[in-house]
């Protein structure tokens, strides 16, 4: 046995997820690997007094939701929706049935975005970040 730094292992998972997304278009593996990294980075941020990407997204959307609908956005439901693809790939949920309808490329993309945002907040640098950023601007933003 050896002792490993969890953030370093999560960085390896995210770098691998970027490779799988950009080279092989293996979206299920991208979702699970980047999802694991996103969670570890997010907890490290929270433990250090920072704010994880998912929490920031919730707060931004909750504010708009409150103004538009006059009611509070349920945080647990929001998080569950944002993690739907990741959780479906990790767990066979009896109440959800054996299939899921999802755009795995988009799910992989946004899980990478969250993981990268958390990692960058921790000061980490990812090998293929710029290549992913270029892909994102071309395919998501449309620039």
Protein Blocks (a to p, Z undefined) as FASTA:
>chain_A
ZZddfklmmmmmmmmmmmmmmmnopaklmmmmmmmmmmmmmmmmmmnopacfklmmmmmm
mmmmmmmnopacdfklmmmmmmmmmmmmmpccfknojbdcddfklmmmmmmmmmmmmmmm
nopacfklmmmmmmmmmmmnoZZ
